[in-house]
């Protein structure tokens, strides 16, 4: 079964002001506020509402508020405006009037110029009358409402007028399943979805399917996810994902990848099975379109000319994914909500401690690279390798005599380091395809494999054996000390001193051993899953809790962006995105050459030109 993301649009409603709003109170006027609602005429989806503030005793209120909604084609919803008279928190507000506008009748805003004009909308009652029985009008509301199909076009595949290449995905088989079961795979490539047929009662299901997708955005990502169960009830087993910008033209990246998933009962990440698959990205016209497209911003121009707040962007992106989940749920055949949310990584937009741990672990994984640099410098200066240390010492002496060559030589070393990583780029791409669910446990590196566990166990046994041998040697040494103490003539006092010292050493060793065991117990203690319900016992605190959730969600998004930015910076020299690395290397080498050139010209000017001028004049 094949699916495609719905084409979504931003529905922006700006409620400016009201005029001649009917007075329902006995004083100078009503206390009006305007509620903006997005209503499904069929009643399938729940109503979405937002509201302005109320204004005391006003017949011509000035609200000046803007609201954003996500809608999708075909536009069947209705925009409903309701003006109420605020009567306080202890009573129901009275409806003054309402207006209903079909979404498809609204103007579509294109480009970055002035949006559609404001217009006055007359309020009516439920029967459609604009006056009450006494002939009094309900009033008018000044509104600017329009559709913007460009603001979120990058969320459903971007501009589909320029195809930059073709993506080929091969889904072969799954292995190492613990038992015979029913499984199915789902592939998502940009806005396109494909659900492969279910394989029933098998521990080694095979699909052997080749899928091809058009690509309009080289920064898109391809995901292959595996699920256990039926279409109506399934469990997530893991995913393989890869960003297209990391792939080279015509190179097939294939292998057997370990899948992992979170155990809902314990919250731990467990290995589920292995998935054999392959991916290949073929650029169109030799990659010229990709190179040109890669230089363009991923986001539409309106994100820069008409920016939203970070909170509003996050709310809109979550609403966009909610829209996809709803549409996929009601498609034919339907796609389970679990499947949609896993492939859309919906958990990033919910309160998720695992996401925060994941971002921190990603940053820790990057900082581990500094340890490697430190180890390399230590190796270069420690004479473990005589040629390496000798060359390093010669380089240091050279820089002492030629300090101006420090920056050019450093830039050349950086370029050489990056070029040295070029042959191993294929293996690093395969590593990026591996499941990284272990990050949500706060682990900066994957959990050890069975072979690593075996080696670790052997090393632990070896360590214990050495400790036992040391303990035996220590006991023998203590016995020898005691024998020597007995042989001494007036050794009573000395013996007491020795025993005291031995006792102090023994207590010190016991204290250190106890401290070490406590540290190991803390490190090996099971991590409890965080449960927000434990701090939300009262329904009356729901609003405050929503604000807390929003703050934490924003924090995890900021951490995720920081980790992504750090990974991009770290990947510049490691050929994570070949086009970027190639461009950076050209700039680095050109800058090194420019510095050397400037140095040569400067020396020539000082020694030759000034020398000739000085000799000529003086």
N, C-alpha and C positions, 0 to 999 in steps of 0.2 A: 504494500500500500504506500502511495506517495502523497505527501502533503506539502503545503507551502505556508509560510507565515502570512497572516492577514496584513494587508496594507493599512497601517494605522495613520492617524492624523491627530494633530493637536486641536482641540476645541477650546478656544479662549473666549471667555465672557467677561467683559468689563462693565460693571454696574456703576454708572456715573452718578445719577441723581433721580429724584422723583419730583413730580409737580401735581398739585391739586389732589394730594392723597387724602382720602376720605377720613374725617375725624370720627373715631368711635368712642372717644373719651369726652368727659364733660368739661375739660380745661381747653387750652389753646390748640390742641391738636393731638393726633395719635402719637404713639411711640413706635414709628415704623422701622422695620428691617426687611431686607429682601433675601429670600432663599432661592438659590439656583440649584435646579435638580436635573439630572440626566436620567430619563425614564425610558424603559423598554416597553413599547406598547403591547407586546405579547405577555409581559410579566414574567419572562423566563429568568432574567437577571435582576438582582436587587437594585433598588434605586440609589443613585449616588447624589449626595446633597452637600452643598456648602452654603454659608450664609454670611451676610454682612453684619456689622454691629447695628444696634438700634440707636435712634436719635430721639431725645425727649421732645415732646410737644412740637412736632414739625409737620407741616403740610407740604413743604418743598425741601425734603431732606437731601443732603449731599453725602453720598456714601463713598464714591470713588474707590471701589474695590475691584480687583481682578481675580478671576478663578480659572483654573486649567483642568481640562478633562482629556481623557484618551478615548477616541472613537475609532471604529474600523469600518472599511467598506464591506458590504453596501451599507450606506448610512440610513438606518431604519429607526434610530432612537429619536426621541423628542426632547427638546430643551424647554423646561418648564420654569417660569418665574413666578414666585408666590410672595406677596407682600403681606406681612403680619403686623398686628398691633401687639407690642410686647406688654404683657400684663404681670410680669414678675415670675420668679422661679417656682412659686407655689400654685400657680394656676395655668390653664391652657391659654395660649395666645390665640387671638381672634384673627381669622383670615379676612383681609380687606379685599384682595383681588388677585387674579392670576392671569398668566398668558402662556400659551403653548406654541412652540415654533418647531416644525420638523427640521431635523438637522440638514437634510439634503437641500433645503431651500436657502441655507446660509451661503454667503460669499466665500470663495476660496482665495486666501491671501498668498500671493506668489512674489518672490523677490524680497528685497530688503527695503523697499520704499515704503511710503505711508500706507498703513493698513486701511481696510474699509472704514467708511464714515460711521459715525454714531447715528442712531435713529430712535425715535420715540415709539414706545409700544404701549398700547392702551390696555389697561387691566379690565378683566371681565370676571363675572362670577361663574359658578359651575355650570350654569345654563347657557353661558355665552353672552349675557347681557352686560353692557358697559355702565349701566345705572341701576340703582336699587329701586324699590317701589315708590320712593319719594322723589325720584328723578335726580338724585345726587350721583355724580360720577365717582367711580372708584379711584380714578387718577391715572397717571401715565408714568412710565419709567424710561429713562434714557439709557440705552444699552448699545455697546459695540460688541457684536458677536460674530465670529468668523472661524473658518476651518483653515488650518495651516498644514498642508500635506508634505512640506519640505523640512519642518523642524526635526522630525524624528525619522526621516527616511533612512538614516544609517542603521536604525535598529531592525529594519526588515530588508537588508541587503544592499542599501544604497541605490545610486542611480543605475538602473538596469539598461541604459542605452549604450554602454560601452563594455563589452565583454573582454576581459583581460586574459582569459585562459580557461582551461578545463581541468577539473579535479577528478581523478579516478580513485575509487575506494574499493578494495577487495576485502570482503569478510569471508574467511575460510571456515574456521571451526573453533570450538572451545574445548579445552581439555582440563583434566584434574578436578572435575566436579566430584564432590564427595559421594553422590548417589545418583541414581537414575531420576531425572526430573524433566519438567517441561520448561524450555527456555526459548527466548526470542531476542533478537538484536534490533537496535534502532540506530540509524545513522542520521546525523544532522550536519549539513554543510551549508553554512550561511543561513538563508531563509528556507532551505529545502530540508524536508524530513522524509525518511524512508523506513518503514517498519517491515523487517524481514519475516518470513513465515515462522510459526512456532514449530519447534522440534520436540516431540513428545517422548517421554520415558527413555531418556538417553543421558549417559554421563559424558559422552563425547559428541555433542551435537555438531553437525556440519551443515553449512549453508552454501559455500562455494559460489558466492554471488559477486559480480563486478558491477559497480554503480558509477555513473559519470554525471557530473554536475557542472553547469556553467558557473564561472567565477567573475564577479563584478567588483570585488574589493579584495586586494591581496592581503589586507590585515585581518580577514575573516578566519574563523577557526573551524576545523572539522572534528567531530566527536563521534565515536562509536561506543555505544553503551549496551550492556548485557543485562537482561532481566530474567528472573525465574518466576514462573506462574503463568496465568492466563491473561488475556487482554483486560479483564475486569478486575483482577486482583493479582498483583505482582510484587516482587521484591527486587530491589536494586542490587546487582552483583558487582558492578564496577564499570569503569570507562577507560577508553584510550582517546587522547585528544592531542591535536597538533595545530599550531598556527601556520597558515600558508606562507607567511613572510619568511619563515625559517627554512623553507624547502627550496632546493635548487631545481632548475628547469630540467624536466625529463628524468629525474632521479627517483627511483622507487624505494620508499622506506618501508621495510617489512620485517616482521619478526613475531615471536610469541611473547606476549606481554602479560605480566602478572596483574590481575585485577584485585582490588581491595574494596571493602565497603564497611560502613559502620554497623556494628551489632546494636540493634535498638534496645536490647535488654541491658547490656553492660556499658554501652557507649564506646567500646573499644573498636579499633580498626582491625579487621581480620582479613586474611587472604582468602579469597573465594575460589578462584580458578584462573586459568590462563586463556587468553584470546589470541588467535592467530589472524593477523590482518595486515594489509599493506595500503600505502597511500602514494600517489604520484600526481604532481602538479605540472602541467604542460603550459608554458606561456604561449600566448598568441603573438604572431608576427615577431618571433625572436625575442620577446620580452620588452619591446619598446613601449607598448601600452602599459605594462606593469611598471616600468621605470617611471613613466610619466604619472601614472596613477599613484605611485608610491610617494611622489613628491607633494601630492595634494593633501590637504588636511582631511582626516578621517571624519570629522564632524562637519555638519553643514555650516554655511556662513552665518545663519541666524543665531547659532549658539554663541557667536562672538558679537554680533551687532545687537541682538536682543537677548542678553543672558538672563537665565533664571537663577534664583538662589540655589545653593547646593541641596538644601532640604527639599525644595520643590522639584529639582531634577531627579533626586532619588525617588520621590513619590511618583513622578511621572513614569520613570523607568519601571518601577514595580507595577504600576497600573498597566503599562504596556505588556509586561510578561503575564499579568493576570488575564489580560484580554486574549493572549495567545493560548493560555491554559483553557480558558472557557471555550474558545473556538475549536480547539483540538478535541475537547471533551464532547462537543456536539457535532463533530464531523462524522463522516460515514466512510469506513467504520470508525468508531470513536477511539481516541487515544487516552489511555488512563492518565489521571492527574499526576500520579507518582512518576510516570515516564516523562511527562512534559516538564515537571518541576526539576527533575534531576538533570535533564539535558539543558535546561535554561539556567541551571545553578541558582535556583530560586532562594536557597538558603542564605545567599549573600545579602538579601534584602529583608531578612528577618533577624530577630535577636538571636545571635548564634555565637556562643563563647568559642566554639570550635573554629569559626572564621577568624576571630581575633588571635587565637593561638596559632592558626595557620600563617597569618601575616607575620607575626613575630618570629616564627620558625623560619620563614623564608628569608627574613633579614639576617637571622643568626647564620643561616646557611651561606649567605653572601659574605658576612664578616669572617667566616672561617677561611676565606681566601687570603686574608691578611696573615693568618697563621702560616699558610704555605709560603707566602713571600718572606716572612721572618725566618722560616726554616731554610729557605733557599739562600738567604744572606748569611745565615749561620754556617751553612755548608760551604759557601764560597770563601769564608774567612777562617774556617777551622782546620785547614790543612788535611781534611779527610781525603780530599782529592788534590794531590800536589799540583797538577797542571791548572785546575780551576782556581785554586788559591793564588798561584803564581800570576796568572793572567789578571785576577782581580787586583792584586797588589800593584802590578804594572799599570793598570788602568788608573788606580788612585794616584800613583806617582805622576802619571801623565797629566791628570787633572790639576795637580798642584802646580805644575809648570805651565799648563794651558787652561786656566779656569774658564776662559770664554768658550771652550768647547764642551762645557758640561751639558748645557741644554741640547745642542745638536746630537751629542752622543747618547744622551738619555732618550731623546725621541727616536733615534735609530734603534736602540735596544728595545723600546716598546714595540716598534714596528716588527722587529725580528721575532719578538716573543709571540706576537699575533700570527705572524707567518708560520711559526713553528706549530701553532695549533691548527693550521689549515688542514693537514692530512687527516686529522681525527675528528673532523666536523660531522661526518656521517654518524659515528657512534654517539656523539652528543645529542644529535637530533633524536635518535632512537631512545636515549635516556629521557628526553623531555616528553616522549610519548607515554612513558611508564606512568602508572597510577601514582598520584601524590596525595591520596586521602590521609596518609599518615601525618601530613602537615597539620591537620586539624587536632591532633593529639599534642601539638607543641614540639614535635620531633623535627629538627632541621634536616635530618638525613633519614633514608628509608630504614625500617626495622631490619635486623640481620636476617639473612637467609638461613636455611637449614645447615649449609656448609659452614657459614660464619658462626652459627650457634654451636656446631660441633667443635670448631677451632677454639671458640671462647671457652667451652666446657673443658677442653683439654688444657688450655692455658690456666684455667682456674685450678684444675687438679694439680698441675705442675707447681703453681704458686703455693698451694696448700702443702705439697710435699716438701718444698723448700722451707716453708715456715716450720714444718715439723722437724726437719733436719736442723734448722737454726735453734729450735727450742731444745732439742737433744744436746746440741753443742753448748748451749747456754747452761743447761743443767750440769753437764760435765765440768764446765768452767767453774760453776759455783761449788761443786764438790771438791775440785782441786784447791780452790781458795780456802775452803773449810779445813782441808787436810794441812795446808800450809800454816793456817792459823793455829792448829793444834800443836804443830812441831815447834812453834816459837816458845821461848822460855816464859816470859811474863806477858803472855798474849791475851790475858783475860780482858783487859781494857780495850786492846786493839781488836780482839774478837767481837766485843760488843759494838765497837764502832763499825766494824765491817758488816756485822749483821744488821745494824741500823741502816747503813748505806744500801745493803742488799734489799732490805725491806722497802726502803724508799724507792729504789729502782723498780722493785716488783709492783708496788702500788702505782707508780707512774705508768708502767707498761699496761697494767690492768685498766687504768683510766683511759689511756689511748685506745686500747682494744675496745672498750665499751663505747667510746665516742665514735670509733669507726663503724661498729655494728649499728649504732643508732642512725648514723648517716646513711648506711646501706638500707636499713629498714624504711627510712623516710623516702629514699629514692625509689624503692621497689613497692611502696604502698600503692594500692589501687586508686585510680583517679575517679572520683565520684562525678557523675553527670550533674551539671547545674540545672536546677529546676526553678524557673521564675515563679511558678505557682506557690512556692514556699514563702515568697515575700508578698504575695497578693491575696491575702485572706479575705479582704472586704471588697465587694463589688463597687462600693462608693469611691474607692481609690482608683477606679479604672482609668479615668482621665489623666491623673497624675502618672500612672504607670505607663500609659501610652506615650507620654512625654519622655519618660525615662527610656522606654524602648527606642524611641526615635533618636535620642542622644547616643545610645549605645550603637544603634545601627549606623549612625553617621560616623562614630568613632571607628567601627570596624571597616567602613568604606574608606576612611582616610588612611587607615593602616594598610588596607589592601592596595590603594593607589600608591602609597609610599613604597611598599614592597615591590609592586610592579615597576615603578620608576627606577628603583635600585637595581632590579634585575635587568632592565633595559640598558642601564649605564654599564653594568658589569658585563653584559653580553655584547657590547660594542666590539671588544677585542677578541672575543671567543667565537666569532663567526655565527652567532645566534641568528642574526639577520644578515645574510651575506652581502646584500647591496649596501647596507649601512656600513659594515666593517670595511668593505673595499673602498668606499668613499672616504672613510676616516683615515685609512692607511695612506691614501693618496695625499690627503691634507697634512698628515704627520710628516711624511717624507718631504713634501714640498716645503713645509715650515722648517725642517732641519736643513734642507738645502739653502733656503733663504737666509737662515742664521749664519751658515758658513759663508755664503756669498757676501753678506753684509760685513762679516769679520774680515774677509779678504780685501774688500773694497776699502774698508776703514783703514786697515794697515797700509794699503797702497797709498791712500791719500795722505796719511800721516808721515810715512817714511819717504815717499818719493816726491809728492807734490809740495808739501811743506818744506821738505829738505831742499829742493831746488829753489824755491822762493827765498828761503832764508839765505842760502849761499849766494844767490844773485844779488840780494839787497845788501847783505853785510859782507 
